[in-house]
Amino acid sequence: MTATALNYESNRITELMEAPTEEHDEQWLKDALQQAVMLELATLPPYLCGLWSIKDPSQSPDAFATIQEIVFDEMSHMGLVCNMLTTIGGTPLLAEEKLVPKYPGPLPGGVRPELSVSLSGLTKQSLEMYSQIEKPDDPVVEAREVHKSIGAFYTAILDAFQKHQYLISGTRQVTRNMSHHGKGNEVVELTSFDDVEKAVKIIKEQGEGTAASPDNPFPGQSGEVAHFYSFREIFHGRKLIVVSEDPKEFDFQGAEIPMPEAFPMGTVPTGGWATGAPEVPDEVRQLLDTFNHHYSSMLRFIEQAWQAETPGAAAQLLNKAVGQMFQLQEPAQQLMQIPLSDGSGRTYGPEFRYVEAEA
């Protein structure tokens, strides 16, 4: 599959999930994993905007630390999915305008088409959106609803791996020690079905928990709950606790979690800030350009890392990607302190738009 055959705004995941299981062959698995890479990337920009918009992390340490850990979880998830794709001979593709997330808009591949994902500061509305991204099929608290979750997609991927274990070759595996962010957060080599099964379990349960428990089985700190429940805790302003043992019931009645004071970043419009009126100030345009160039360079280095033929070269390229990532926060937060000229009281913020490398 080539980048030109892919499009973030397609319904490819829906099509893959609707295909009969007997058609879940090698090409199905490669297509599904490429979509999964795009899916993992899509969660990072909205979560990062929420994280960076927190004015003073020391005033709301629980909320800040929770969102920060979720961001690192999602980064490791993307790395694990990239290793799943290369271990069966595929190549993750990210550095292409058609492949990067488009905001506001749905998740890639037609997942949860009723959900619009946008970029803005941390608010109750954005926390509701984060929760919907991570929502399991059968949460242990709040209303259940019929929808196809991200976890269901990963279950189908694991089933395909189980049927085609012979495809797992261990080629071009990139590793990174991120265990200080949680015992499941290392990007490790996937050279057997057992390795793949463990990786899928980490991705699913860190995001959704299990049908019986909201706990994150692979926490950074003791007592962490899965992403969906973590976002709901911040939304409700209370920790999730057991309120009944027989039958077992959970509710948000625990310790208070203060809502962080955040920069009032407005919602990035379709196509970016330059598409709106009035004219974007030069200072804002320069900061947007700086941010978008670092973001795009990061994606190119990530893509190149999983194309490298030696572990040393891959590690160097991944280090360069991390370096570009650390360059994103400063221009993002500078943008969040510049008011929009529409009198709304909102501010600018990062767009996460892909730009080609300068010749």
C-alpha positions in Angstrom: 0.0 0.0 0.0 1.3 3.5 -0.9 0.5 6.8 0.7 -1.4 7.9 -2.4 -3.8 4.9 -1.8 -4.6 6.1 1.7 -6.6 9.0 3.0 -7.3 10.0 6.6 -10.8 11.0 5.7 -11.7 7.6 4.2 -14.0 5.0 5.8 -11.3 2.3 5.6 -11.6 1.0 9.2 -15.4 0.6 8.8 -14.8 -1.3 5.5 -12.2 -3.5 7.2 -14.5 -4.3 10.1 -17.3 -5.1 7.8 -15.2 -7.6 5.7 -15.9 -11.3 6.5 -13.4 -12.8 8.9 -12.2 -15.2 6.2 -10.9 -12.1 4.3 -8.8 -11.0 7.2 -5.6 -12.0 5.4 -2.1 -10.5 5.3 -3.2 -7.5 3.3 -6.2 -6.9 5.6 -3.9 -7.0 8.6 -1.4 -4.5 7.0 -4.3 -2.2 6.0 -5.7 -2.4 9.5 -2.4 -1.7 11.2 -1.7 1.3 9.0 -5.2 2.7 10.0 -4.3 1.9 13.7 -1.1 4.0 13.4 -3.2 6.9 12.1 -5.8 6.4 14.8 -3.2 6.5 17.6 -1.7 9.7 16.1 -5.1 11.3 15.9 -5.6 11.2 19.7 -2.3 13.1 20.5 -3.0 16.6 19.2 -6.3 17.1 21.1 -4.8 15.7 24.3 -1.7 17.8 24.0 -3.8 21.0 23.5 -5.6 20.2 26.7 -2.3 19.5 28.5 -0.5 22.6 27.3 -3.5 24.9 28.1 -3.2 24.2 31.8 -1.8 27.5 33.2 -0.2 26.3 36.4 0.3 22.5 36.8 1.1 22.9 40.5 -2.4 24.2 41.1 -4.0 21.0 39.7 -1.3 18.4 39.9 -3.7 15.4 39.7 -5.3 16.5 36.4 -2.0 17.6 34.8 -0.2 14.4 35.7 -3.1 12.3 34.5 -3.3 13.9 31.1 0.5 13.9 30.7 0.6 10.1 31.5 -2.2 9.5 28.9 -0.2 11.4 26.3 2.9 9.2 27.0 0.7 6.1 26.9 -0.6 7.1 23.4 2.9 7.6 22.2 4.0 4.2 23.3 0.8 2.7 21.7 1.7 4.2 18.4 5.2 2.8 18.6 3.8 -0.7 19.4 1.5 -0.5 16.5 4.3 0.5 14.2 6.2 -2.6 15.4 3.2 -4.7 14.7 3.2 -3.5 11.1 6.9 -3.9 10.4 7.1 -7.3 12.0 4.8 -8.6 9.2 6.7 -6.7 6.5 4.7 -3.5 6.3 5.9 0.1 6.6 4.1 2.7 8.7 3.3 5.9 6.8 2.7 9.2 8.5 4.6 12.0 6.7 2.0 12.8 4.0 -0.7 15.6 4.0 -3.4 13.1 3.2 -2.5 10.9 6.2 -2.3 13.3 9.1 -5.4 14.1 11.2 -7.8 16.8 10.1 -9.4 18.9 12.8 -12.2 19.4 13.4 -13.5 16.2 12.1 -14.1 12.5 12.7 -11.5 9.9 13.7 -9.7 8.2 10.8 -11.3 5.3 8.8 -14.9 6.0 9.8 -14.4 5.1 13.5 -17.2 6.7 15.7 -18.4 8.8 12.7 -20.8 10.7 15.1 -17.9 12.0 17.1 -16.2 15.2 15.9 -12.6 15.7 17.3 -11.3 19.2 17.6 -8.4 21.2 19.0 -9.1 23.5 21.9 -8.1 24.2 25.5 -9.0 22.1 28.4 -12.8 22.5 29.2 -15.6 20.3 30.3 -16.5 20.1 26.6 -13.1 18.9 25.5 -13.0 16.4 28.4 -16.3 15.0 27.2 -14.7 14.6 23.7 -11.6 12.9 25.1 -13.9 10.5 27.0 -15.9 9.6 23.9 -12.7 8.8 22.0 -11.7 6.3 24.7 -15.1 5.0 25.6 -15.3 1.1 25.9 -18.2 -0.9 24.6 -19.4 -1.7 28.1 -18.1 0.8 30.7 -18.5 -0.1 34.4 -20.0 3.3 35.2 -22.4 5.7 33.4 -24.7 4.8 30.5 -23.9 2.0 28.2 -24.5 2.5 24.5 -24.1 0.5 21.3 -21.1 1.6 19.4 -18.0 0.1 17.9 -15.1 1.1 20.1 -11.4 1.4 19.2 -10.9 -1.7 21.5 -13.2 -3.7 19.2 -11.0 -2.8 16.2 -7.9 -4.0 18.1 -9.6 -7.3 19.0 -10.2 -7.9 15.3 -6.5 -7.1 14.6 -5.4 -9.6 17.3 -7.7 -12.3 15.9 -6.1 -11.8 12.5 -2.6 -12.1 14.0 -3.7 -15.3 15.7 -4.7 -16.8 12.4 -1.6 -15.7 10.6 1.2 -16.0 13.2 3.6 -17.1 10.5 3.7 -13.5 9.3 5.5 -12.4 12.5 9.1 -12.1 11.5 10.6 -9.5 13.9 11.8 -7.2 11.1 12.6 -3.5 11.7 11.6 -3.4 15.3 12.2 -0.1 17.0 12.6 0.0 20.8 12.5 2.7 23.4 12.5 2.5 27.2 9.5 4.4 28.5 8.9 2.3 31.6 9.2 5.4 33.9 5.8 6.3 32.5 4.3 2.9 33.4 5.2 -0.7 33.3 3.3 -1.2 30.0 4.9 1.8 28.3 8.0 0.3 26.8 8.2 0.1 23.0 9.5 -3.4 22.6 10.3 -5.9 19.9 7.4 -8.0 18.7 8.8 -11.3 17.5 6.1 -13.7 18.5 2.3 -13.9 18.8 2.7 -13.7 22.6 4.5 -10.4 22.2 1.7 -9.0 19.9 -1.0 -10.3 22.3 0.6 -8.5 25.2 1.0 -5.3 23.2 -2.7 -5.3 22.1 -3.8 -6.0 25.7 -1.8 -3.0 26.9 -3.3 -0.7 24.2 -6.9 -1.8 24.9 -6.8 -2.0 28.7 -4.8 1.3 29.3 -7.5 3.0 27.2 -10.7 1.2 28.3 -10.0 -0.9 31.4 -11.8 -4.2 31.4 -15.5 -5.2 31.5 -15.1 -5.8 35.3 -12.8 -3.0 36.4 -11.9 0.5 35.5 -8.3 0.0 36.7 -5.3 0.5 34.4 -3.4 -2.8 34.6 -0.2 -1.1 33.4 -0.1 2.1 35.6 2.6 4.7 36.0 1.5 5.3 39.5 -0.5 2.9 41.8 -4.2 3.3 41.6 -4.4 4.7 38.1 -7.6 4.0 36.1 -7.8 3.6 32.4 -8.0 6.6 30.1 -11.7 6.7 29.7 -12.3 6.8 33.5 -9.4 9.2 34.1 -11.0 11.7 31.8 -14.4 11.2 33.5 -12.8 11.8 36.9 -11.5 15.2 35.7 -14.8 15.9 34.1 -16.8 15.1 37.3 -14.1 16.6 39.6 -14.0 13.5 41.7 -12.1 10.2 41.9 -13.9 7.1 40.8 -14.4 4.7 43.8 -16.3 1.5 44.7 -19.6 2.5 46.3 -21.1 -1.0 46.5 -19.5 -4.5 46.8 -22.5 -6.7 46.1 -23.3 -6.0 43.4 -20.1 -4.1 42.6 -20.8 -0.6 41.6 -18.6 2.4 41.0 -19.3 6.2 41.1 -17.4 9.5 41.1 -17.7 10.1 44.8 -14.0 10.0 45.8 -11.4 12.7 46.5 -11.9 16.1 44.8 -10.0 16.8 41.6 -10.0 20.6 41.0 -10.6 21.6 37.4 -7.4 23.3 36.2 -7.4 26.9 35.2 -6.6 26.9 31.5 -5.7 29.3 28.7 -9.0 29.9 26.7 -7.8 28.4 23.5 -10.5 28.7 20.8 -11.4 25.8 18.5 -9.1 25.6 15.5 -11.3 26.1 12.4 -11.3 23.8 9.4 -8.2 24.5 7.4 -6.5 26.4 10.2 -6.6 29.9 11.6 -5.7 31.5 8.3 -9.0 30.4 6.8 -10.9 32.7 9.1 -11.4 36.4 9.2 -9.9 38.8 10.1 -6.3 38.5 9.0 -4.0 36.5 11.2 -1.3 38.7 12.8 2.3 38.2 11.6 3.3 37.1 15.1 0.7 34.3 15.1 1.6 33.3 11.6 5.2 32.9 12.5 4.4 30.8 15.6 2.1 28.6 13.6 4.7 28.1 11.0 7.3 27.2 13.6 5.0 24.7 15.3 3.8 23.1 12.1 7.4 22.7 10.8 8.5 21.0 14.1 5.4 18.8 14.0 6.0 17.8 10.4 9.7 17.1 11.0 8.7 14.9 14.0 6.4 12.8 11.7 9.1 12.4 9.1 11.6 11.2 11.6 9.1 8.7 13.1 8.4 7.3 9.6 12.1 7.1 8.8 12.8 5.3 12.2 10.7 2.4 11.2 12.3 2.3 7.7 15.8 2.1 9.1 17.7 -1.1 8.5 19.7 -1.1 11.8 18.6 -0.6 15.4 21.2 2.1 15.9 20.0 4.2 12.9 16.4 3.7 14.1 17.2 4.9 17.6 19.0 8.0 16.3 16.0 8.9 14.1 13.5 8.3 17.0 15.7 10.6 19.2 15.4 13.2 16.5 11.6 12.8 16.5 11.5 13.2 20.3 13.7 16.3 19.9 11.2 17.9 17.5 8.3 16.9 19.9 9.9 18.9 22.7 10.1 21.9 20.4 6.3 22.0 20.2 5.2 23.2 23.6 6.8 26.7 23.7 5.2 28.0 20.4 1.9 26.3 21.4 1.7 28.0 24.7 2.8 31.4 23.2 -0.1 31.1 20.8 -2.5 30.3 23.7 -1.7 33.7 25.2 -2.6 35.7 22.1 -6.2 36.8 22.0 -8.3 36.2 18.9 -9.3 39.5 17.3 -13.0 38.6 17.2 -13.7 39.8 20.7 -14.7 36.3 21.9 -12.1 36.3 24.7 -10.6 33.1 23.2 -7.0 32.7 22.1 -5.1 31.1 19.3 -3.5 27.6 19.6 -1.5 25.1 17.6 -3.1 23.7 14.3 -1.0 20.5 13.9 -0.9 20.9 10.2 1.5 19.0 8.0 3.9 21.0 5.8 6.4 19.6 3.3 10.2 19.7 4.2 12.0 22.8 2.8 14.1 22.0 -0.2 
